[in-house]
């Protein structure tokens, strides 16, 4: 009996595990190749729009997510210098009424764990490998050979590059060089609830926007933790995600902030820093039996909080494409990218634009505040209906 070759997934982050789980649910054997010594996620909190909860529902993971997510009552924006409220949008029931699904926030590690547990529950179909760094690959009739660091070769029926911003698979498929450095730096930290004074706590997702700076705060893990993300423009550059930040530079960038913001920043002893990068949208990210997913396909700045969400949507569309082609990989990958590239490209470009809105100065800042405060413009949450409405997996391909 001929052994069925697995679909190989390069990268065991949120996108890679989402793809593995979605495909394994349909009975595909999947092997996830993770380069590090363990499956895990770095980072702090992430926001989950209604479009992502729609995918959790489709994948049967709603209960698992709800156990670890937090559902803020609202989302607001204040001016970082004056402290004035620019806009506040109710979430909770309002988001459910508008989109059929909630708006939530989650600790990145908790989201990753939900997918890891789901993959482990399908152990007959999902093989999880660590210390398996994909160096290169080649294709032959009916299969893909992946060459790992250390010399081992792994064979599969297809390869999904979910290996992130610095994807080796993308290098071979798209070949567009290094990511585009935005010049924006993110500092992230998480506090325990008891370390946040009552006057600084907010149940909302709250963004303090200022000239080339902003701070975002929101609770995590059902209100046990408080997530802070400070973003500013900087010339410093350090590739990677997990570098300890320079507190002096952070304080200098927020020197004109209102007292509440300064006090919030002073509560943090250690910040983790990373450089924010994206790429220009591309139309083709597949080659025969090889395709890309998540940040490897369409890395985006974090201003719309959609990076993980779009990777999860990718996984769902990939599954539907393989269903449509009855497992015929190459045409499925073409269908998948055709269904995805305009939507993900729009998110990439809109995220850049929202970075400009958050960091506005001068007339641009006044105009933003006036537009958002008027309540008549389809700015902010309402202006993103196209994104939060999500996709309809069952009606993608006919």
N, C-alpha and C positions, 0 to 999 in steps of 0.2 A: 504494500500500500504506500503510495506516495505521500510524504509528509507535506502538509499545507504550510507554506512559508508565511511568517507573520508580517503584518504591517509594522515597520520600524518607525519609532517616534524619537527624534533627537531632541532631548530636553525634557526634564521632569518638573517643569514649573506648572503654573495654573493652566496655561494653554495646552501643554503637552499631555497633562493628566486628563484634562477635559476631553481632548481628542481620543485618548486611549479608552476612556470610560464610554464615550458615546459610540465608538466603533465596536467595542467589546459587547455592548448591549445588543448589537445586531449579530453577534456570533463571530465577528472577525477575531482571529488571534492577533494580539498586539504585543510588541516588546518595546518598552520604554528604556532608552539609553540615557542615563543621567551621568554627567561628567564628575560631579562631586561625590563625596563618600557617603552621603545620606540624602534622602528626599526632604527638602525643607524650603522655606521661603524667608528671605530677608525683607525688611521694610516694615512699615507700621500699618496705619489704617488705609482702607480704600473705600470709595463710595460705590454703591451699586444702584444704578438706575432701574426703572421699571422694565426696561427692555431686557435686563439681565435676569430679573426675577421671572420673566416670561420663559427664559431658557431653563432656569432651575425647575420650573413647573414641567416643561417638556421632558427634561431628563429625569424627573422623579426625585429631585433633591431638595424640594421646598422645605420639608420638615427638618432635614439635617442643617440647612442654612438658617432657618428661623431660630434654631436652638442657640446659635452663636452670633447672629446679627443683632444690630441695634437699629431701631426705627425712629429717627428724629421727627419731632412734630413740625419742624419747619426748616427752611434754608434761607439764610440772610446774608446781606452784604452791608458792612459798615465802612465808613471812610477811616483809613488808618490814622490820619492826622487829627481830624476833628472828633472822631468817635461817632459822628452822626449816622443814623440809619439811612442807607441808600435804598434798599429794597428788602422785603421779607416775603417769602412765598410759603404758604402752608403746605405741608406734606401729609403724611399719615393718610387719613380718609380721603383728602383732596387728591392725592396722587393716585390712590386706588380708583377713585371715581373717574379720573381723567384717563387713566391708562390700563385699568384692570389689574394692576400690580403695584406693589409698594415701592418706596424709595428707602434704601437702607444703607448702613455703613457696616464694615466688618474689618476685623484684624486680618491682614493679608495671610498670616500664618494659619488662621482658622479656616479661611476659604480654601487654602491649599490642602489642609487636613481633610476637609470634607471630600474633595476629589480623590485624595490618596486613599481614604477609607473606602470610598466607592469602588476604586480600582481593585483594592485588596479583596473586596467582597466578590469580585469577578475573577478570582485567582486562576480559574480554569482557562480563561482567555487572555488575561493580562500578566505578562512577565515584567517585573520591575528590576532593572539592573543599575547598580551604582558603579563608580569608577569606570565608566564607559564613555569616554570622550570621543565624539565623532571627529575624525581628522579629514576624511575625504570619502568619496563614493564613486562607483561607476555602475553603469547599467548594461544589462545584456537582455536577450529575448526573455521576457516573462519574469525577470527579477532584478533586484538591486543588490549590489555588494557594498557594504559599508565597512570602511577601514578605521579601526579604533586606534587611539594612542596606545602604544604598547605592542602593536603588530597584529592584533586579532582581527579577523574578518567575519562579519555577520551578514547572513543573507536574508533578504526579505522580499515580499512581493511588491513593496512600495516603501518610500521614505517620506516622512513628514518632518520638515525642519521646523521645530518649535524651540529653536535654540537661541532665541532672544535677539537683542539689539545688535550684537556682534556676531551674528549667525555665520557659521562656516558653510552651512548649506546654501544660504543666500549668496555668499561670495561666489559659489560655483554656478548658481542658477541665474542670478541677476547681474552680479559683478559690478555693483555701483560704488565700490569703495567704502570708506568709513562713513558712519552716521554724521548727520548735520548737527553740529554743536550749537545750541540755541543761545548760549551765553547766560542762561538762567541756572541758578544753583538752588537745590532744595535741601533744606535742613529738616530732619524729622526727629521727633521724640515722643515718648509716651509716658504719661504720669499716672500714678494711682489716684483714684478719686479722692482719698483722704489728703493728698498733697496739693489739692486745688482748692483754694479758699472759695467760699460760697459766692462771693461777689464776682469771681472770675469764671465761674462755671456757667456753661450754657448747654441746654439740651439740644439746641439746634446745630445744624451744620452752619458755622458762621465764618464768613470770609471778610477779613479786614484788608481792603484794597488801597494801595498807595502808589506813589510814583516809583516805578521800577521795583516795587516790593509788594508782597502780600503775606498775610498769615491766615491759615485755616485751622479751625479747632472743631472738634466734635467728640462725643463720647463713643466708647467702644465696649464690646462684651457686656451688653445690657447695662451699661452705665458704670462698670467697675473701673474703667480706664478712661483717660482723656488724651486724645490724639492731637498733636500740634505739628503743622507743616509750615515752615517759613521759607518763602521763595524770594530771591532777589537776583538782579543782574550782576554778574561778576566776570572779571577777566581771568580769574583763577580756573585752572582746568585740571581735573584729576579723573582719568578714565576709571570707570567702575562705580559701584553703588554704595560702598560700605566704608567710606573714609570718615574719620572723626573730623568734625567741623571746627572752624576757627571762630570762636565766640566773639573775639574782638571785631572781626569783620561783620559778623551778624549784628552786633550792637550798633556799629557805625552806620549800617544800612537802615536801621530802624531808629536812628537818633531823633527824628522828628515825629515819631509815633506818639499817640495819645497815652496817658498814664496806664490805662488798663492793658494795652498791648505790651508796654515795657515791663509791666509787672508779670504778665504771663511769660514773657521771654526769660525773665530773671529766675523763674522757678526751675528752669532746666539746667542741670549740671553737665550733662553730656549729650551732644547732638551728633547724629549720623548725617553725613552729607553725601549727595551725589549730583552729578552734572546732568542736566536735562537735555536729551538729544531726540531728534526724530529723523525722518528721511522724506524725500519727495515721494508722493504716491506713484506707484507703477501699475501698469495694466497687466503685466505678465509676471507671475512668480512661480510658474510650474515648468517642468521639463520632463516630458515622458512620464515616468513613474515616480517623479519627485515633485513635491510641492512644499509651500511654506505656510505657516500659521502664526497668528499673534504678532508679537513684536518683530519676528523674523520677516514677516510679510509686510507689515504696515505699522512701524513704530510711531508713536504719537506722543506729543507733550501731554502733561497730566491735567491740563486746565479744564477738560470736560469729564475727567475721572472715568474714562472709557477703555483704557488699555486692556485690563483683564476681561472686561465685558465683551469687547470686540473679539478677543481670542476665544471666548466661550461661544459666541455666535458662530465664529469660524468652525468650531468643532461640530456644531449642530448642522451647519450647511454642508460640511464635508460628508457627514453621515447620510444626509438626504441625497447628495449627489451620487454616492456609491450605491444607494438603494435604487436610484433612477437608472443607473447604467448596469444594474445587477452585478456589481462588483468589478466591472471593467475599469481598471484604475486610471489609465491615461485620459480617456474621455471624461471620467468623473472629475479629475483634477481641473480640467478645462471648464467644465460646468460650474464647479465650485468657485474658481477665481472670477469667472464671468459674473456670478451672482454677488460677489463680494467687493470687487475693486472700487466701484463708485461710492458705495456706502462707506467703506473704510477710508477711502480718500477724502470724502467729505468731512469725516470726523477728524482726520489728520489736519486738514486745512482750517477747519473751524476752531480746533483747539489752539492753533497759533493765534487766531484772531481774538479769542477770549483772553489769551495771555496779554494782549495789548489793552483790552478793556479793563482787566483787573489792575494793570500797572499804569493806567492813564495819568497824565499830568496836564496842567494848564487848562486850555479850552476843552481838550478831549475829556478831561476829568469832569469838568462842569457839565458838559453835554451828556456824558454817561449818567451822572447823578440825576440830571433833569429827566432824561428818558426813562430811567428805571423808577424814579420816584413818581412819575406821572401816572403809572399804572395802565396807560393806554397803548404803550408800545409793546410789540411782541418780543420784548427783550428777555434775557435771563431764561428762566425755566420754560416759559411759554414758547419762546423762540426756538426751543430744542425739541418740539413735539415730534418732528420727523425722526429724531434719534430715539426718543423714549418710547415711541409707538412700537419700535422693534421690528422684528421680521416675523413672517408667517411661514414656519418651516414646511408645513404640509403642502403649501401651494407654490413652492419655489420652482419646481420643474414639472413640465407636462409632456 
